[in-house]
């Protein structure tokens, strides 16, 4: 079993089921004691901003804002540097506990021993 789980979520409100699945898996892994790193890329980048996860709705799914809060509290959450720049999001804009980092850090995390990576 992997000691670390890196999840890259590219979907946002444009693909709500895929987005919700990524956040759900990340939150369940955190609750299970797994070392989790969640990467917000593409349309999911917007969820790094305060209040944006509260706007997301998907029937029969846990509220995204609750999932994100649990993940931020128990894991590393990273907003892609390029994704942030394309949306004019800066470090001062994001939810406390979310960092901005790029591909070098993502590759470093995914290539470490005992790591499983998932992309949604």
C-alpha positions, 0 to 999 in steps of 0.5 A: 500500500502506498504511504503517500497519495498525490491527487491532481484534480483538473475538474471544477464545476465544469465536470462536477462528478469528477471534481467531487470524486477527487475531493471525496477520495482525498478527504477519505484518505486523510480521515484514514490516516494517509499522507495526502497531497491534493493539487488544484489545477485547471478549473479546480483552481477556483476552489483555492479562493474563499467561498468558491467551494460553498458555491459548488453543488452536486446532488447526493454528494458531500458539500465540497466546502466541508471536504476541502476544509477537512483536506486543508486541515489534514493534508497539503493542498497546492494550487498550480502556479500556472493555473493561478497565474492564468486566473490572476490568483495570488498567494494573498488571495487563497485560503489559508493553508493552501500553497502555490507551487509548480510542476517541479514540486508536483514531479518531486512529490509523485516520484517519491518512494511509496507514492500513488498518484491519481488524476481526476 
